[in-house]
Amino acid sequence: MPFVKGIDVSVYDPVVNWAKVREQGYRFVFVRSSYGVDNKMTIKDTMFDSHWAGSKAAGLVRGAYHYLKAKEDGKTQAVEVLKIVKPEATDLPIALDLEEY
């Protein structure tokens, strides 16, 4: 069965050669937009804007993800993520990274 290759990136990937990513056969990317909350505001990933623009310029289908901190208010996190991510019609839906309980 054929499949489509993708990656995820965040502040832990400060330099991404988007042309090379595309050249290597990757077709989509999920970019970390944010994580948790601090003082009732979600903490924005410092590389989000750069990765969001770079992936689009390379022709990748892109989606944003939020690293949900389960011990922090979920509604606040959701509301704040929607202030950071402004998806376009061709973008993937916003996803959650659920690793903590």
N, C-alpha and C positions, 0 to 999 in steps of 0.2 A: 504494500500500500504506500503510495507517495505521501510525503509530508513536507511541510514548509518550515524552514529553519528560522529561528529567532533568538534574540538575546535580551537580557535585561541589564540596565546600567544605572549607576547612582554616583554619589560623591566619591565612592571607592574606585571609580573608573574615571579619573580626572581628564585623561587624554584619550580620545577615541578617534581613530582614523576611519571616518564614516565611509569614505570611498572604498577602503579596503574591506570593511565589513560587508558592504554590498557586493564587492568583487568576489568575496569568498562564499557567496550564495545565500547569505542571510537576507530575509525579506521583511521581517518585522522586528520591532524593538518595544520593550516596555521600559519606560523611564521612571525612576522613583521621583515622585513629586514632593513627598513629605513623609513625616513620621510623627506619631504621637501628638501630644499637645503640651504647651507650656504657657502658663498664664492665660489660659482659655484660647490660645492660638496654636494652630498646627505649625510644626517646625518645618519650614521649606528646605528641601534638599538644595544645597548651594550650587549644584551643577545642573539643576532641572532646566533652566532657561537655555543654557548652552546645548545640552543634549537634545532637548525638544526641537530646537531650531536645526541643529546639525543632522539629526536623523531625517527630518523632513527634506532638507536640502539634498540628501543622498538618495531620496526616493524610496525610503523605507516606510512601510505602514507602521504607525506609531500608536502607542497607548501609554497612559500614565498609570502608575500604581502608588498606593499609599501603604506604608508600613504601619499597620494598626497595632496600637499598644492596648491590649485587652483590659488592663487595669485603669485605663483612662477613659473618660467619657466618649463613647462612640458617636453620639449625635454631634457633639462639638467637633470631633475629628472630621466627620462627613461634611458638615457645613463649611469648615475651613478649607478642605480639599477643593471644594467647588469654587472657592475664591482664587485658588492657585491655578487650577487646570481649566482651560477654555478649549475643550475639544472641538475640532472641526468635523464636518460631515464624514470625511474619509478616515478619521481616527477610530481606533478601537475603543471600546467602553473602558471607563476607569475601573481598575482592579484593586483588590486588597491583597496584601502580603500578610498572612496570618501565621505567625511563628510562636507567639507567646500565649500563655494562658493565664 
